[in-house]
Amino acid sequence: MDERVVDTIVARVLERLASSRGNASSLMPQSDNGLISEDIKAGRVPIGVSARHVHLSREHHAILFGADSQLTVLRPLKQVGEYASEQQVTIVSPVGRCLGPIRVLGPLRSTTQVELSLTDCYGLGLKRLPPIRPSGDHRDTSGITLVGPAGSITIAAGVIRANRHIHMHPSQASVLGLRDRDVVAVRIEGERPAILFDVQVRVAETFRAELHLDTDDANALGVKTGDLAQILRSDRL
Amino acid sequence: MDERVVDTIVARVLERLASSRGNASSLMPQSDNGLISEDIKAGRVPIGVSARHVHLSREHHAILFGADSQLTVLRPLKQVGEYASEQQVTIVSPVGRCLGPIRVLGPLRSTTQVELSLTDCYGLGLKRLPPIRPSGDHRDTSGITLVGPAGSITIAAGVIRANRHIHMHPSQASVLGLRDRDVVAVRIEGERPAILFDVQVRVAETFRAELHLDTDDANALGVKTGDLAQILRSDRL
C-alpha cells in the first residue's frame, strides 16, 4: 500500500480517537464550526513550543530501532495524525558532542529530518550552523549522526532550524483572510513581550491553529505551549 | 579605602588603557564627540550578548578563590571599568544539577549576583524560576550554590534573569532624547527579525551605547555581539 495512503488512514484514525474522548457523537465527521473559536475570530492562536526533535524515514527507523519495530504513540499532537512517539535517539555532532535523548515524532516520513534550536547547535559545536527552513526543505543543509538502540546512521543532509510557522485548517485561514505560505507577524505578551516577524502560514485539512515556536523563541519571550499569540496581518510594520 | 573609590579608580585606569591603544593623545580625557557616531544619531546601537555569568562580593570571592586571590582581567568589556575575569565558578541547583564553568565578571560588587537565561534555568531544574530583574534588584529572588577552587557558598538570594537593557553615556542619551530608566522597544533584523519590548535605558558616565540581550533573545533572533538594533522611541506600538 502506498505510504501516503497509510499515513492518511493513520491520521484519520487518530483524529477520531482524539476527538471521541468523552463525546460519542464526535465519531461523526467534525464540523468546521468547532474550529472557529472566539480566539480565532480575533486573530489569536495558541502557541505550541517545539523542543528539538527528529522525524525518521522508514528505512532509517528500521536501522535505529530494528527491522520489526514500530513507532508507538506517547501522546497525540495538536496537528491531526502527528504524535510524540515513545522512541528517542541521541545525536552526535561532527566534533563528537552529543545531545539527547531526543524525541522521535510520528508518523514516519519520506525523509529523515532533525530540528534543532540555535542554542542546541552551539552546544553541539556545529561549525556550519543549520539554515532556517520550513519542514521538508533540505536545501543546503548538513547532516549529523543519529544513534538508536539497534544501530546508528549518519545522514548527509536534513538538519534544520525550523522557521516560525502557524498551522491552520482551511476554514480557520478563511476566517483570518490568510492563505497557505502567507507570511505574517505575531505579537506575544509573554514575560518579555515581542513582535516576531517572518512567520509562515501553513494551511491543510489536518492542521489546527497553532503557532510553532522553537525553544529559543519561547524562552526568549517566556511563553509556554497554550499561551496565545496575536496575528498581525502584515509581515512588516 | 572605600570600596567604591577603589572601583572608580579601577574604572578610570581601565578606561584610559582601553582608549589609549594605538592613540597616545587619548590619555587626555575623551571628548563626548567620540561617543556620538552616525549610528547613534540614527538611533542604532550595537548588541552585546550576555551569556550566563556571576558577579561576586569581596567576601564571597575570598571564599571561592582564596583570601589572598584577586580577580584578573581576561578582557575588558565595553562598559568602562567592567571586565570578563579569568576566574570561573560552577553553580549547583537545589536538585543537584550543575552548570559551568561560568565566567566571573569584574570588578567585585557589594552583593553576589547570578545571571541566567531561562534555558539555563530549565537545564538546572529550577522549580521556582528566577524573576526578570534589572541588575542589583534582588527582590523575591532565590539563591543557588556556587563552587570555586577554594570553597563553596550557598547564597539565599541573587539569582536573576536580566531584563533587556541599553547602556548609554549621558551624551548619547541626550542625542537620543532618552533618560535613565526610560523603557523603549528595539527592532532587530537578525536571521529571525523581531521587535523586542520592555527594554530599559540605563545612563551613566561609565556607560557606552550597547543593548544587552541574554543568549535566549540573541539565539531566538540569530544575532551576535556587534550586530545593530534600532531603538524605537515608544515602548508600545
Interface residues (C-beta under 8 A of the other chain):
Chain A: S117 L118 T119 Y122 I132 N163 R164 E191 R192 P193 A194 I195 L196 F197 D198 T215 D216 D217 N219 A220 L221 G222 L237
Chain B: S117 L118 T119 Y122 I132 N163 R164 E191 R192 P193 A194 I195 L196 F197 D198 T215 D216 D217 N219 A220 L221 G222 L237
